[in-house]
Amino acid sequence: MSWVITTKTKPIIKPISISYNKLCYDDIDSIVLIEIQNSHNPWSKNQLVESILNLNNLCYSISINNQIIGFLLAMPTIDTADILNISINKDYQGKGYGKKLLHFLIKELKDRMIRQLILEVRVSNQAAISFYLKHSFEKISLRKNYYMINSKHPNQKEDGIIMRLKF
Ligand SMILES: CC(C)(COP(=O)(O)OP(=O)(O)OC[C@H]1O[C@@H](n2cnc3c(N)ncnc32)[C@H](O)[C@@H]1OP(=O)(O)O)[C@@H](O)C(=O)NCCC(=O)NCCS
C-alpha cells in the first residue's frame, strides 16, 4: 500500500508598502515610461525634467514596494495650485492609486494654506474627467481648440475643459 501525504501550506501574503516621495532627477526614466504609456502627446523627457527641477513645483511619485507606479506634478501660486500632470501606470489604474496621490497633494496644499486646485483636461479624456468629477472638481470653463490632437496633424485641435476643486 502506498500513502500520499498532503500538507496544507499557508499562502504567503506579501505586505504592500505604499510610499509618496518628492520626484528627483533619478526618477526621470520611470516617469517617462508611464507618461509615454498613457498619452498620445506625451510630455518630452526635457519637459518632465524641467518641471521636476523647478523648485517652485510640487512633484511627487507614488510607489509600491519602492517601485514608482505614478506621479503628479503641480504648480502652486499664492492661494491656488495647478495640476500640470497626473499619471498612473496602466497596470495599476482603477485601483485607487490616483485617488491616493491626489489626496496626498491636497494634504500638502492644506499645510501651505492653499485651498484650491485648477487643471485643464482634454474633452476626449473621459476617464480623467470622470476621475476629477468623482473627486468633486467642477467644470468652470472651456478653452476652444486648446490641445493639438496629434503631433502628426498639428492643425487638428480639440477643446480643453478647465476644472476646479475648492477644499
Ligand atoms: C486619471 C488617472 C490619473 C486616475 O487614476 P486611477 O488610479 O486610475 O484612478 P482611481 O482608481 O484612483 O479612481 C478613483 C475614481 O475615479 C473614477 N475613475 C478612475 N478611472 C476611471 C475611468 N477610466 N472611467 C471612469 N471613472 C474612472 C472612478 O469613479 C474611481 O472611483 P471608484 O473607485 O469609486 O470607481 C489615471 O487613470 C491615469 O493615469 N490616466 C492616464 C493619464 C491621464 O489621463 N491623466 C490626466 C491628465 S489631465
The ligand as an SDF file (V2000), in Angstrom:
LIG
                    3D

 48 50  0  0  0  0  0  0  0  0999 V2000
   -6.8140   59.6210  -14.4960 C   0  0  0  0  0  0  0  0  0  0  0  0
   -5.9270   58.7330  -13.6120 C   0  0  0  0  0  0  0  0  0  0  0  0
   -4.7980   59.5360  -13.0090 C   0  0  0  0  0  0  0  0  0  0  0  0
   -6.8280   58.1550  -12.4710 C   0  0  0  0  0  0  0  0  0  0  0  0
   -6.0470   57.3390  -11.6300 O   0  0  0  0  0  0  0  0  0  0  0  0
   -6.5770   55.8930  -11.2130 P   0  0  0  0  0  0  0  0  0  0  0  0
   -5.6240   55.3210  -10.2320 O   0  0  0  0  0  0  0  0  0  0  0  0
   -6.8110   55.1010  -12.4490 O   0  0  0  0  0  0  0  0  0  0  0  0
   -7.9720   56.2510  -10.5360 O   0  0  0  0  0  0  0  0  0  0  0  0
   -8.5870   55.6450   -9.1850 P   0  0  0  0  0  0  0  0  0  0  0  0
   -8.5380   54.1660   -9.2430 O   0  0  0  0  0  0  0  0  0  0  0  0
   -7.9500   56.2940   -8.0270 O   0  0  0  0  0  0  0  0  0  0  0  0
  -10.1050   56.1120   -9.3580 O   0  0  0  0  0  0  0  0  0  0  0  0
  -10.7910   56.9290   -8.4510 C   0  0  0  0  0  0  0  0  0  0  0  0
  -12.1670   57.2170   -9.0300 C   0  0  0  0  0  0  0  0  0  0  0  0
  -12.0700   57.8980  -10.2990 O   0  0  0  0  0  0  0  0  0  0  0  0
  -13.0050   57.3590  -11.2410 C   0  0  0  0  0  0  0  0  0  0  0  0
  -12.3080   56.7930  -12.4030 N   0  0  0  0  0  0  0  0  0  0  0  0
  -10.9980   56.4620  -12.4840 C   0  0  0  0  0  0  0  0  0  0  0  0
  -10.7100   55.9720  -13.7090 N   0  0  0  0  0  0  0  0  0  0  0  0
  -11.8770   55.9650  -14.3860 C   0  0  0  0  0  0  0  0  0  0  0  0
  -12.2380   55.5570  -15.7000 C   0  0  0  0  0  0  0  0  0  0  0  0
  -11.3390   55.0390  -16.5500 N   0  0  0  0  0  0  0  0  0  0  0  0
  -13.5160   55.7010  -16.0880 N   0  0  0  0  0  0  0  0  0  0  0  0
  -14.4610   56.1880  -15.2410 C   0  0  0  0  0  0  0  0  0  0  0  0
  -14.1650   56.5860  -13.9730 N   0  0  0  0  0  0  0  0  0  0  0  0
  -12.8990   56.4660  -13.5600 C   0  0  0  0  0  0  0  0  0  0  0  0
  -13.7530   56.2870  -10.5670 C   0  0  0  0  0  0  0  0  0  0  0  0
  -15.0220   56.8320  -10.2420 O   0  0  0  0  0  0  0  0  0  0  0  0
  -12.9730   55.9640   -9.3120 C   0  0  0  0  0  0  0  0  0  0  0  0
  -13.8550   55.7700   -8.2540 O   0  0  0  0  0  0  0  0  0  0  0  0
  -14.2900   54.2930   -7.8030 P   0  0  0  0  0  0  0  0  0  0  0  0
  -13.0430   53.6830   -7.2260 O   0  0  0  0  0  0  0  0  0  0  0  0
  -15.3370   54.5610   -6.7910 O   0  0  0  0  0  0  0  0  0  0  0  0
  -14.7560   53.6000   -9.0220 O   0  0  0  0  0  0  0  0  0  0  0  0
   -5.3450   57.5260  -14.4000 C   0  0  0  0  0  0  0  0  0  0  0  0
   -6.3890   56.7720  -14.9400 O   0  0  0  0  0  0  0  0  0  0  0  0
   -4.3620   57.8990  -15.4700 C   0  0  0  0  0  0  0  0  0  0  0  0
   -3.1530   57.9100  -15.2350 O   0  0  0  0  0  0  0  0  0  0  0  0
   -4.8370   58.1730  -16.7060 N   0  0  0  0  0  0  0  0  0  0  0  0
   -3.9460   58.4710  -17.8290 C   0  0  0  0  0  0  0  0  0  0  0  0
   -3.2700   59.8200  -17.6880 C   0  0  0  0  0  0  0  0  0  0  0  0
   -4.2750   60.9460  -17.6420 C   0  0  0  0  0  0  0  0  0  0  0  0
   -5.2210   60.9780  -18.4250 O   0  0  0  0  0  0  0  0  0  0  0  0
   -4.0410   61.8860  -16.7450 N   0  0  0  0  0  0  0  0  0  0  0  0
   -4.8880   63.0520  -16.5610 C   0  0  0  0  0  0  0  0  0  0  0  0
   -4.4070   64.1810  -17.3910 C   0  0  0  0  0  0  0  0  0  0  0  0
   -5.4310   65.6200  -17.1830 S   0  0  0  0  0  0  0  0  0  0  0  0
  1  2  1  0
  2  3  1  0
  2  4  1  0
  2 36  1  0
  4  5  1  0
  5  6  1  0
  6  7  2  0
  6  8  1  0
  6  9  1  0
  9 10  1  0
 10 11  2  0
 10 12  1  0
 10 13  1  0
 13 14  1  0
 14 15  1  0
 15 16  1  0
 15 30  1  0
 16 17  1  0
 17 18  1  0
 17 28  1  0
 18 19  1  0
 18 27  1  0
 19 20  2  0
 20 21  1  0
 21 22  1  0
 21 27  2  0
 22 23  1  0
 22 24  2  0
 24 25  1  0
 25 26  2  0
 26 27  1  0
 28 29  1  0
 28 30  1  0
 30 31  1  0
 31 32  1  0
 32 33  2  0
 32 34  1  0
 32 35  1  0
 36 37  1  0
 36 38  1  0
 38 39  2  0
 38 40  1  0
 40 41  1  0
 41 42  1  0
 42 43  1  0
 43 44  2  0
 43 45  1  0
 45 46  1  0
 46 47  1  0
 47 48  1  0
M  END
$$$$
